[in-house]
Amino acid sequence: MPRLLAAAVVLALAAGPAWATSCPKHMKAIDEALAKNPQLSAEKMAEVRKLRAEGEAAHKAGKHDESLAALAKAEAALGIK
């Protein structure tokens, strides 16, 4: 049982950096999609840019769950899967 608990702790600690490194990948995907001038309304484009900025700010603050949530919304608006 102690080994199982120790393994779970190690996996949980290792997941943090994995989440952190995925934020830049999502930001890059959003940036690439924006560079292609997607056919979005001005309102929707402003929302995507706002979400992208919020995602980057949260990433830099170490709030990777918040970052990924904002970036996922931006990706959804752009049709990124």
Rosetta blueprint (number, residue, H / E / L):
1 M L
2 P H
3 R H
4 L H
5 L H
6 A H
7 A H
8 A H
9 V H
10 V H
11 L H
12 A H
13 L H
14 A H
15 A H
16 G H
17 P H
18 A H
19 W H
20 A H
21 T H
22 S H
23 C H
24 P H
25 K H
26 H H
27 M H
28 K H
29 A H
30 I H
31 D H
32 E H
33 A H
34 L H
35 A H
36 K L
37 N L
38 P L
39 Q L
40 L L
41 S L
42 A H
43 E H
44 K H
45 M H
46 A H
47 E H
48 V H
49 R H
50 K H
51 L H
52 R H
53 A H
54 E H
55 G H
56 E H
57 A H
58 A H
59 H H
60 K H
61 A L
62 G L
63 K L
64 H H
65 D H
66 E H
67 S H
68 L H
69 A H
70 A H
71 L H
72 A H
73 K H
74 A H
75 E H
76 A H
77 A H
78 L H
79 G L
80 I L
81 K L
